């Protein structure tokens, strides 16, 4: 377990042994909750689309790209740039959704400065 800093109120030394034990229990509980949240994220994927679902990107919350699906009607050899743009838009949206999910799940830990 890492070092703790910032605890204590600057009071007289030797007081509050029970308080330290309580702080340690709270820290351990928080660490267990954070690990549980990280496990939840490891199993979570987001799905993002572009151009009304013509391109779909599935991205894990670990930032691993799971799949890209492209509807056949969008594949135009004369306009590859448009397809590239759609993939980029879907991927950017997937990244945004991953960040949103991470903030939802890990939010309290990030706000506490634990991440």
Backbone as JSON, one array per atom type, in Angstrom:
{
  "sequence": "XXXXXXXXXXXXXXXXXXXXXXXXXXXXXXXXXXXXXXXXXXXXXXXXXXXXXXXXXXXXXXXXXXXXXXXXXXXXXXXXXXXXXXXXXXXXXXXXXXXXXXXXXXXXXXXXXXX",
  "N": [[0.84, -1.17, 0.0], [0.46, 2.29, -0.68], [2.11, 5.33, 0.5], [0.61, 7.5, 2.85], [-0.44, 10.84, 2.84], [-1.12, 14.05, 4.13], [-2.97, 13.43, 6.06], [-4.31, 13.84, 9.31], [-4.62, 16.34, 11.81], [-2.82, 18.09, 12.79], [-2.79, 18.08, 15.52], [-2.16, 17.27, 19.0], [0.56, 14.99, 19.54], [0.26, 11.39, 19.56], [-2.43, 11.09, 20.1], [-5.64, 9.73, 19.2], [-5.46, 7.03, 18.14], [-7.38, 5.17, 17.36], [-8.6, 6.55, 15.33], [-6.73, 6.52, 13.27], [-6.73, 3.82, 12.66], [-9.33, 3.61, 11.72], [-9.16, 5.28, 9.49], [-7.39, 3.75, 7.95], [-8.98, 1.5, 7.45], [-11.0, 2.68, 5.93], [-9.49, 3.52, 3.74], [-8.66, 1.06, 2.73], [-11.14, -0.04, 2.03], [-11.9, 1.77, 0.07], [-9.92, 1.29, -1.82], [-10.56, -1.35, -2.54], [-13.08, -0.9, -3.71], [-12.29, 0.7, -5.86], [-10.76, -1.13, -7.34], [-12.76, -2.93, -8.03], [-14.32, -1.29, -9.67], [-12.48, -0.84, -11.74], [-12.31, -3.44, -12.75], [-14.9, -3.72, -13.7], [-14.83, -1.86, -15.78], [-12.96, -3.09, -17.42], [-14.4, -5.06, -18.64], [-16.14, -3.71, -20.22], [-17.52, -2.35, -23.18], [-17.85, 0.15, -25.71], [-20.07, 1.36, -28.24], [-19.93, 3.09, -31.2], [-21.21, 5.09, -33.83], [-21.17, 6.34, -37.22], [-22.46, 8.55, -39.68], [-25.21, 7.82, -39.67], [-25.12, 5.13, -38.93], [-23.73, 3.81, -40.88], [-21.06, 3.29, -40.56], [-19.56, 1.54, -37.96], [-17.98, 1.44, -34.82], [-16.47, -0.5, -32.36], [-15.22, -0.23, -29.2], [-13.15, -1.08, -26.52], [-13.09, -0.24, -23.0], [-10.53, -0.28, -22.29], [-9.24, 0.83, -24.29], [-8.83, -0.79, -26.48], [-9.4, -1.64, -29.77], [-12.18, -3.31, -30.81], [-13.86, -3.97, -32.96], [-14.62, -2.97, -36.34], [-17.25, -2.07, -38.34], [-18.52, -1.85, -41.58], [-20.95, -0.71, -43.71], [-21.83, -2.14, -46.82], [-22.82, -0.39, -48.84], [-21.57, 2.04, -48.44], [-19.04, 1.83, -49.33], [-17.13, 3.14, -51.68], [-15.1, 3.09, -54.31], [-14.28, 5.36, -55.63], [-14.4, 7.34, -53.8], [-12.77, 7.11, -51.38], [-11.8, 8.71, -49.39], [-14.05, 9.77, -48.08], [-15.02, 7.52, -46.71], [-12.85, 7.04, -45.02], [-13.02, 9.35, -43.46], [-15.49, 8.89, -42.18], [-14.87, 6.65, -40.63], [-12.96, 7.77, -38.94], [-14.56, 9.66, -37.59], [-16.39, 7.96, -36.26], [-14.59, 6.53, -34.64], [-13.51, 8.59, -33.07], [-15.8, 9.34, -31.69], [-16.24, 6.98, -30.28], [-14.01, 7.01, -28.58], [-14.67, 9.25, -27.04], [-16.97, 8.26, -25.78], [-15.85, 6.19, -24.27], [-14.28, 7.66, -22.47], [-16.33, 9.01, -21.16], [-17.66, 6.86, -19.96], [-15.62, 5.88, -18.31], [-15.33, 8.07, -16.59], [-17.84, 7.97, -15.4], [-17.78, 5.53, -14.02], [-15.33, 5.56, -12.59], [-15.32, 8.03, -11.51], [-15.69, 9.06, -8.72], [-13.25, 8.24, -7.62], [-11.34, 9.46, -9.21], [-11.9, 12.13, -8.69], [-11.11, 12.2, -6.09], [-8.46, 12.19, -6.35], [-7.15, 9.77, -6.71], [-6.48, 8.44, -8.99]],
  "CA": [[0.0, 0.0, 0.0], [1.27, 3.49, -0.79], [2.21, 6.21, 1.65], [-0.48, 8.45, 3.01], [0.0, 12.17, 3.22], [-2.23, 14.97, 4.28], [-3.85, 13.03, 7.13], [-3.96, 14.41, 10.61], [-5.03, 17.73, 11.91], [-1.8, 18.91, 13.44], [-3.05, 18.1, 16.95], [-1.12, 16.74, 19.89], [0.99, 13.65, 19.15], [-0.16, 10.27, 20.38], [-3.88, 11.01, 20.23], [-6.45, 9.27, 18.07], [-5.03, 5.77, 17.55], [-8.55, 4.58, 16.72], [-8.86, 7.3, 14.1], [-5.81, 6.03, 12.24], [-7.24, 2.51, 12.27], [-10.53, 3.87, 10.93], [-8.68, 5.79, 8.2], [-6.82, 2.62, 7.21], [-10.1, 0.68, 6.99], [-11.64, 3.43, 4.85], [-8.6, 3.48, 2.58], [-8.72, -0.3, 2.18], [-12.45, -0.18, 1.39], [-11.87, 2.58, -1.15], [-9.06, 0.58, -2.77], [-11.35, -2.48, -3.03], [-14.1, -0.35, -4.61], [-11.61, 1.15, -7.07], [-10.41, -2.34, -8.09], [-14.02, -3.44, -8.58], [-14.67, -0.38, -10.76], [-11.55, -1.11, -12.84], [-12.73, -4.71, -13.33], [-16.12, -3.43, -14.47], [-14.42, -1.19, -17.01], [-12.22, -4.03, -18.27], [-15.39, -5.85, -19.36], [-17.09, -2.8, -20.86], [-17.24, -1.84, -24.52], [-18.77, 1.16, -26.22], [-20.34, 1.27, -29.67], [-20.14, 4.41, -31.79], [-21.49, 5.02, -35.26], [-21.08, 7.57, -38.0], [-23.3, 8.62, -40.88], [-26.45, 7.08, -39.51], [-24.88, 3.71, -38.75], [-23.01, 3.21, -42.01], [-19.79, 2.83, -40.0], [-19.69, 1.26, -36.53], [-16.72, 1.12, -34.15], [-16.62, -1.02, -31.01], [-13.97, 0.04, -28.5], [-13.16, -1.43, -25.1], [-12.67, 0.84, -22.11], [-9.08, -0.38, -22.2], [-8.82, 1.47, -25.55], [-8.57, -1.77, -27.53], [-10.41, -1.65, -30.82], [-12.74, -4.64, -30.92], [-14.3, -4.2, -34.34], [-15.13, -1.9, -37.22], [-18.2, -2.61, -39.32], [-18.79, -0.89, -42.63], [-22.03, -1.15, -44.61], [-21.32, -2.21, -48.2], [-23.23, 0.74, -49.67], [-20.71, 3.2, -48.22], [-17.75, 1.58, -49.96], [-17.08, 3.71, -53.03], [-13.69, 3.21, -54.67], [-14.03, 6.7, -56.13], [-14.44, 8.29, -52.68], [-12.2, 6.46, -50.21], [-11.63, 9.73, -48.36], [-15.28, 9.88, -47.3], [-15.04, 6.37, -45.82], [-11.84, 7.31, -44.0], [-13.57, 10.36, -42.56], [-16.53, 8.26, -41.37], [-14.2, 5.81, -39.64], [-12.36, 8.69, -37.97], [-15.64, 10.22, -36.78], [-16.89, 6.9, -35.38], [-13.56, 6.23, -33.66], [-13.46, 9.72, -32.13], [-16.99, 9.23, -30.84], [-16.0, 5.86, -29.38], [-13.08, 7.51, -27.55], [-15.44, 10.13, -26.16], [-17.85, 7.41, -24.98], [-15.01, 5.5, -23.29], [-13.95, 8.63, -21.41], [-17.57, 9.24, -20.42], [-17.89, 5.67, -19.14], [-14.59, 5.87, -17.27], [-15.69, 9.11, -15.62], [-19.01, 7.51, -14.67], [-17.41, 4.42, -13.14], [-14.19, 5.91, -11.73], [-15.44, 9.43, -11.13], [-15.37, 9.4, -7.33], [-11.84, 7.99, -7.35], [-10.58, 10.5, -9.9], [-12.1, 13.38, -7.97], [-10.36, 12.13, -4.83], [-7.03, 12.21, -6.68], [-6.6, 8.43, -6.57], [-6.13, 7.87, -10.29]],
  "C": [[0.88, 1.23, 0.0], [1.28, 4.3, 0.48], [1.01, 7.14, 1.67], [0.12, 9.79, 3.37], [-1.23, 13.04, 3.35], [-3.21, 14.56, 5.37], [-3.39, 13.69, 8.41], [-4.28, 15.88, 10.63], [-4.0, 18.6, 12.58], [-2.0, 19.01, 14.93], [-1.9, 17.52, 17.73], [-0.73, 15.34, 19.47], [0.45, 12.6, 20.11], [-1.66, 10.14, 20.51], [-4.52, 10.4, 19.0], [-5.96, 8.02, 17.4], [-6.17, 5.08, 16.83], [-8.87, 5.27, 15.41], [-7.98, 6.82, 12.97], [-6.29, 4.68, 11.74], [-8.47, 2.67, 11.38], [-10.14, 4.4, 9.55], [-8.13, 4.66, 7.33], [-7.93, 1.72, 6.66], [-10.81, 1.37, 5.82], [-10.8, 3.39, 3.59], [-8.64, 2.1, 1.92], [-10.04, -0.52, 1.45], [-12.46, 0.58, 0.06], [-11.03, 1.89, -2.22], [-9.81, -0.61, -3.37], [-12.42, -2.01, -4.02], [-13.48, 0.1, -5.93], [-11.24, -0.05, -7.94], [-11.65, -2.93, -8.75], [-14.45, -2.58, -9.78], [-13.77, -0.63, -11.97], [-11.91, -2.43, -13.53], [-13.97, -4.53, -14.19], [-15.75, -2.79, -15.81], [-13.71, -2.15, -17.96], [-13.18, -4.86, -19.13], [-16.37, -5.0, -20.15], [-16.6, -2.36, -22.23], [-18.26, -0.77, -24.87], [-18.91, 0.96, -27.72], [-20.64, 2.68, -30.16], [-20.36, 4.24, -33.28], [-21.28, 6.38, -35.91], [-22.0, 7.43, -39.2], [-24.51, 7.7, -40.78], [-26.25, 5.57, -39.43], [-24.17, 3.04, -39.91], [-21.64, 2.67, -41.58], [-20.0, 2.68, -38.49], [-18.33, 0.85, -35.97], [-17.07, 0.62, -32.74], [-15.25, -0.93, -30.34], [-14.13, -0.35, -27.04], [-12.71, -0.25, -24.27], [-11.19, 0.75, -21.78], [-8.43, 0.18, -23.47], [-8.42, 0.46, -26.63], [-9.74, -1.78, -28.5], [-10.89, -3.08, -31.03], [-13.17, -4.94, -32.35], [-14.67, -2.89, -35.03], [-16.04, -2.58, -38.22], [-18.54, -1.5, -40.29], [-19.88, -1.46, -43.53], [-21.51, -1.11, -46.04], [-21.65, -0.99, -49.06], [-22.37, 1.98, -49.49], [-19.35, 3.04, -48.9], [-17.81, 2.04, -51.42], [-15.61, 3.9, -53.39], [-13.3, 4.6, -55.18], [-13.97, 7.73, -55.0], [-13.98, 7.62, -51.39], [-12.06, 7.46, -49.06], [-12.87, 9.87, -47.48], [-15.37, 8.72, -46.3], [-14.02, 6.55, -44.69], [-12.34, 8.32, -42.98], [-14.63, 9.75, -41.65], [-15.93, 7.38, -40.29], [-13.59, 6.68, -38.55], [-13.42, 9.28, -37.04], [-16.16, 9.18, -35.78], [-15.87, 6.58, -34.28], [-13.45, 7.35, -32.62], [-14.64, 9.69, -31.18], [-16.82, 8.09, -29.84], [-15.05, 6.27, -28.25], [-13.81, 8.4, -26.55], [-16.34, 9.3, -25.23], [-17.06, 6.62, -23.93], [-14.67, 6.44, -22.15], [-15.17, 8.91, -20.53], [-17.83, 8.07, -19.46], [-16.86, 5.58, -18.01], [-14.89, 6.9, -16.19], [-16.88, 8.68, -14.78], [-18.6, 6.47, -13.63], [-16.33, 4.83, -12.13], [-14.28, 7.31, -11.17], [-15.08, 9.76, -9.7], [-13.9, 9.22, -7.0], [-10.97, 9.04, -8.01], [-10.69, 11.83, -9.19], [-11.33, 13.4, -6.66], [-8.86, 12.12, -5.07], [-6.37, 10.85, -6.59], [-6.2, 7.8, -7.89], [-5.01, 8.65, -10.92]]
}
